[in-house]
Amino acid sequence: MDKTWNNKAWFMVLPVLVLVAFNAIIPLMTVVNYSVQETFGNNLFFFEGVKWFQEVLNSPRFHASLLRQFAFTGLILLIEVPLGVAVALAMPRSGPWVAVCLVLMSLPLLIPWNVV
């Protein structure tokens, strides 16, 4: 029995895709526009081009902060990955303690981020 493929339902998704694209592209265009222009208020804009990007990318402070960020990220990964694997291997696979461990592991997710 051959199945008839009807893709007309995708037209129901089209308005949502248009709205999401509109809400994503317009702010992105604004950010790109402001990233290459200087404003002193009163809607007076002066084109700066890529001068700011060149200043940042050639700055020794930027290179030092990027190096610190990579070192921090590497250190955190060296701690978190073995710790996560150890906790996962130590968790019980069956029995009454499975539910207790799962609740205790997911309990921090209930705390709002602004409380911490």
Secondary structure, 3 states (H helix, E strand, C coil): CCCCCCCCCHHHHHHHHHHHHHHHHHHHHHHHHHHCEEECCCCCEEECCCHHHHHHHCCHHHHHHHHHHHHHHHHHHHHHHHHHHHHHHHCCCCCCHHHHHHHHHHHHHHCCCCCC
